[in-house]
Amino acid sequence: MLTPVSLILVCLLPSPRDLEIARLLGWYRIPFRTAPKVVAVDYLAFYQLGTFGESGGRIEWTAAVRGHELTTRLELLRDEPDHPRAREEYYRLQIGPLERLVHPVIAEKWRRLTFLYTTGEYLLKARTLNELVVASDERALLWRSLRERAAQEQAYKTDLPDMDVAPALLALLLGIKEPPGVYDLGILD
């Protein structure tokens, strides 16, 4: 659930097809070469372009981010093998169900943006895109949160249990066929 402390990435939703992909398939794509520094956020807020007609120039939908991976555009959109960027790397952000904002956030003067970081508090209160910009006194806190999130993503994570494995079992699992002691040279003592 979107909370005031949620980290939000406002991103472009180029076409109604992209909204359907997000709604039905549960993912959103970002070209790696133009991606923001941190994609490990809590929520995406989708800025709809003019291709949405009357619903263009606004944010109506959000979705929780469940994870991300690096892949190619071709793997994401197999029906576009001849696209000029088919072989380029893209982030695939796995997202939860789309959630409609109670009040859409309208672009009064802004018509073009790529990515914008904000917080749940700002998104829940905003009526215009300008109101999503985090105030200067709170901006340092937002950037610190984003740096911490980026550092957490860099940490190596594993779900393996922490337990001791007997050397004989480990050798069996690794396919080591030499009898024990073959590598015990004793001369290094």
NORKA-V751006 format. One record per helix or strand. SS is the DSSP state (helix for helix, strand for strand). FROM is the first residue (numbers start at 1). LEN is the number of residues. If there is no record, write none. Layout:
SS,FROM,LEN + SS,FROM,LEN
This chain:
strand,7,7 + helix,16,10 + strand,27,5 + helix,32,3 + strand,43,6 + helix,50,6 + strand,58,15 + helix,73,4 + strand,89,7 + strand,99,8 + strand,115,5 + helix,120,6 + strand,128,1 + helix,129,4 + helix,136,19 + helix,167,8
